[in-house]
Amino acid sequence: MPQQLRRNQLARLHTQYRDATQATRARTTTALAELWRGLPDYRDDSINHFADKGSRIAGAGAIATATLTAAFVEIATRTISGDAQRPALDVARFADLRTGTTPLETYARPGLQVWYELSRGATITDAINRGLNRALTIASTDLQLAKLDAATQTLAAQPQITAYERVTGGNACTLCEEAAVTLYPSDEVMEFHDNCSCDVVPVFDGVQLGDATDFGAPADTYDNTELGPIFTEAS
C-alpha cells in the first residue's frame, strides 16, 4: 500500500477518533453542568449528592474515552501494518486514576470552591459559576487522564508502533503547540495540563500525520502527586 494512502487512512481514523472523544467530553460536561445547576442549594447534602452522581457521570465518560482510545490505536495499527494485538485493559481503573484521593472527594471540591469564593466576597451567582467551572475542569482532566492511560497501555501492546505524535486539540495552549513538533517514544507518558485535549497518535515506520523526524528534549514538567507529570504552566 502506498505510503501516502496509509497516511491518509491514519488521518481519517484520527479524525473519527477525535470527533468521538470530543463528543464524549461534551456530553459529560453538559450532564455535569445540568446536575450542578439543578441543585437546590450548595450546602453539604447537595454537594454530597453532586459528588456521588457527578463522579459516576465523569467515570462513565472516562471509561468511554479510554475505550475509544484503545480502539483507535488497535484499529490504526491493524489498518497500517496489517496486524494488531488487543491489550487486556482494566476498564474499571479508568474511572479512578487520581492518586491519593477518591472520586467522591474529588467531585466534592466544586462545593468547597463555592464557599471559598463566598468567603472572599464573591456574589452567590459568581461563586456558583466558579464552582461549576471547577467541576468541568476536573471532569475534562479526568477524561484526559483516561485517554493517556489507555494510550500508554495500548501502544505498549503493539510492537509495530515506533513512536507517537502529540496532536493538539482545539484552542491549544502555547506549551502544547510547542510540544507537538517532535516525536515521543511509545513508552513515554504524554504530559498534559488541566483541560488539555491533545491526542496520542501512533507513528509507524514511515507513516505518521505530521512531519517531525526527531525526538525532542523533555518538556518542562513537574510530578504532581495526584495527576502525574504535568506541564509547569499553560496559557
N, C-alpha and C positions, 0 to 999 in steps of 0.2 A: 504494500500500500504506500503511495507517495507520501513523503513527509508532510507536505502542506495539507494534504487531505486529512492526515491524522491530527495535525494541529487544529484544523477546522472542527473536527469531531470533538476534540478536547474542549475547545471554546464553546461549542454548542452544549455539551454536557455541563460545563461550569455555569453557563447562563441558566439552565434549567435548575441546577442545584441552588444557585444564588437566589433565584426568584422564590424557590420553595422555602429556603431558610428565612428570607426576609418576610415572607408571608406568615411563617410561623411566629416570628418575633412580633409582627404587627398584631396578630390575633392574641398573643399572650399579653402584650402590654395593654391592648384595648380591654380585655377581660379584667385585668387588674385595675385599670382606671375606673371601670364601671363598678367594680366591687368597692373601691375606695370612696368614690363619690356617693355610693348608696348607703354608707354607714350612717346610723342615726346620730352618732357623736364620735368623738375621738378619745374617749376615756378607755380605761383598761379593758373592760369586757368587749368593747367594739374592736379594739386593736388586737386582742387575742383572737377574735373571730376572723379578722382580716389576715392575721399571721397564719392561722390554720388553713383557711381556704386559699389565701394568696400563695402560700408556699406550695400547695398542691397544684395550683394553676401553673406556676412557674416551673415546677418539677416536670409536669407533663410537657411543657414547651421545651425544656432541656432534653428530655428523652427523645422527643420528636426531632430536635436539631441534631442530636448525636446520631440517631438512626439514619437521617438523611445524609449526614457527613460520611458515615461508614459506607453507605450505599454508593455515594458519588465516587469515592476513592476506588471501591471494588469494581464498579462498572467502568470507570475510566481505565483502570488497569487492564480489564478484560478486553475493552474496545481497542486500546492502543497496542497492547502486547499479545493479545490472543489468549491469555490465561490469567487467572487471579485466584488468590486464596480468600476464603471467607473467615475473618477473625471471629473468635468467640468473645463477643463483647458482653461485659457485665452491665446490662442496661440499667439496672436499679441504681448503680453508683452515680449516674449522670444527674440525678435529682439532688445530690448532696455532695458537691465537690469542694466546698469550702472547708478549710482546716480549722479546727478549734471552735466551731460554732455549729448550731443546728439550724435547719431551715426555719423552725419556729422562732428562734432567736433573731435570725437574720431579717425575717419579714415583720418582726415587731419594731424594727428600727425606724420605719416611717412614722410610727406613732410617737416615738421619742423625739423625732425631728420636729413634729408639730409643737410639742411642749417646750422644746428648746427655743424654737422661733418665738413663741409667745413670751417666754421669759426675757427675750431681748427686745420686746416691744412691738413685734410684728402684729398686724391685724389678724383676726382669726381666718379670714379668707386667704391672706398671704401664707400663713402658717400651714393651712391645709394644702395649698398648692405646692409648697416646698416639700411637704411630706409625700405628696403624690410623686413629685419629681424624684425623690429618694427611692420610692418603691419601684419606679420604672427603670431607674439606673441599676438597682440591684438585680432586677429580673433580666435586663439586657446583658448584664455582666455574667449572670449565671448561665444564660444560653450560650454566650461566647465561651465560657469555661467548658461547657459540654461539647461544643464544636471542636475545640482544640484537643481535648482529651480523646475524643473519638478519632480525630485525625491522627494523633500520635500512635494510638493503638493500631489503626488500620494501615498506616504507612509501614509500620514495623513488620506487618504480615506479608508485604508484597516486595520480594527481592528485586523485582523489575524497576522499582522506583529508586532513582539515584539521588533525588533531592526534592525540594519543593519550593514553590514561589509563594510569596505573600501578595495576594491580590486584594487591593483596597476596596472597601465598600463606599457608599455614597457619603459625601462631605467628609472625606478622610482628613485627619489631622496631619500636621507637618511631619511629625515623627513617623507615622505610618507610611506616608508618601516616601520619605527618605529610606525607610526600611524595606520598601518594595522594589528597590532597584538591584538587589542581589539575590543569589540563591542561598538556600539553607540546607544543611544536612538533614536527611529524613528522620533522624533520631533526636533532633533538637526541637524542643517545645517552643512554639512561637510566642513571643512577648505580646502583651496587649495592655489595654487600659480600660477604665470604665466606659461603657457604651461602645466599645470597639466592635466593628462588624467585618473585619478583614477575613478573607478566606485562605485556607491552605489548599493549594492546587499542586498535585504531584507533577514531577518532572521525570520524563522517561528519556532514554538515550536518544538525543536529537529532537525530542518533541516536548515543547512547552508553549505557554501562552506568550510570555514576554521574550526579551532579547538578552537578558542577563546571562553571563557565562561564568562569573566568578562568585566565590563565597565571600561575603563582606565581613568586615570586622564586627564583633558582637555589639549589639546596641547597648546604650546606657540604661541599665535596669537596676532595680533592687528587688530582693526576695521578700515579698510581702508574706508575712506568716500565715495569712488566711487564703490568699489568692495565688501565691507562687510568683514567678518572675513577671514584673510589670514595668512599663516604661516609667522613668523617673518623673516625667511630666508630659502632658499632652495638651494641645491647644483646643 
